[in-house]
């Protein structure tokens, strides 16, 4: 889905569901990570997370658009547009928009490297997430040199 298709979809949903036109811009913001979309108070634009569309499909995108349009129309009418406001919650229920979007699957990072150091004298083993300078640090028990294992 490109910019023109997204803009047309938002305008169509606004007219069909809310009975009011959407006169600003809707676009995908690639920097969004934890949210499905956001309504910008100053510009009245709507930013959407393309990852939600790619992962869950058009149904989820439409649900997010409805949610953001609730913010949009209530703000322009001077009513309560925040999540905690009664006007907002009632409009969400009326149009069938979700209060929250589905969470994205988290990218599981590769397991972190664990560095192991052994005392040359007493044999005590140290496991660390960070590398240490073995020329500078010594064993805490006997003060002997360390070596990497």
Secondary structure, 3 states (H helix, E strand, C coil): CCHHHHHHHHHHHHHHHHCCCCCCCEEECCCCCCCCEEECCCCCCEEECHHHHHHHCHHHHHHHHHHHHHHHHHHHHCCCCCCCCHHHHHHHHHHCCCCCCCCCCCCCCCCCCCEEEEECCCCCEEEECCCCCCCCCECCCCCCEEEEC
